[in-house]
Amino acid sequence: MLRAFEISDTHLLNEWTGNDYNLFQFSGPLWSYPVAEIELDMYVLSYPNRQLFIYEAEGKAIGFGELIEGEKDAPRLSRLIIAPAYRGKGHGRQMMQEIESKCEADSILLFVLENNSRARSSYEKSGYEYVDMEPFSMEFNNEQYPVLKMRKTL
């Protein structure tokens, strides 16, 4: 079940990522570890066309996801994460389906780091396919990480 993200949920992102590299894989270079509530509050205010969600299962908050609409390369799923203890159990696919159901387009996009094989495998199993695009990378600790674009027909 999805519910709207609340700023008081910020601590969950820190728990689920646990360090600066995992946060980078989850959110790109936009946020810094540990994520502060004020940082997410400013993000929400700066991007009103982005919907942030908490995914709940088994009576607990176990996932986070974002739906971006109204931009180039949109609609798009972004910043998807499942709590470590719940990974590999289908919760990620279920959360993605619930977020996708809120989208009124014929297809949806996402970006993923090329080296994030676990996320890529999950997205492939959820029906996402790779899309050609102009190559780009994101930087973390002075290293470049290539990014791939994926699309799913809804």
Buried (B, 14 or more C-beta within 10 A) or exposed (E): EBEEBEBEBBEBBBEBBEEEEBBBBBBBEEBEBBBBEEBBEEBBEEBEEBBBBBBBBEEEBBBBBBBBBEEEEBBBBBBBBBBEEBBEEEBBBBBBEBBBEEBEEEEBBBBBBEEBEEBBEBBEEBBBEEBEEEEEEBEBEEEEBEBBBBBBEE
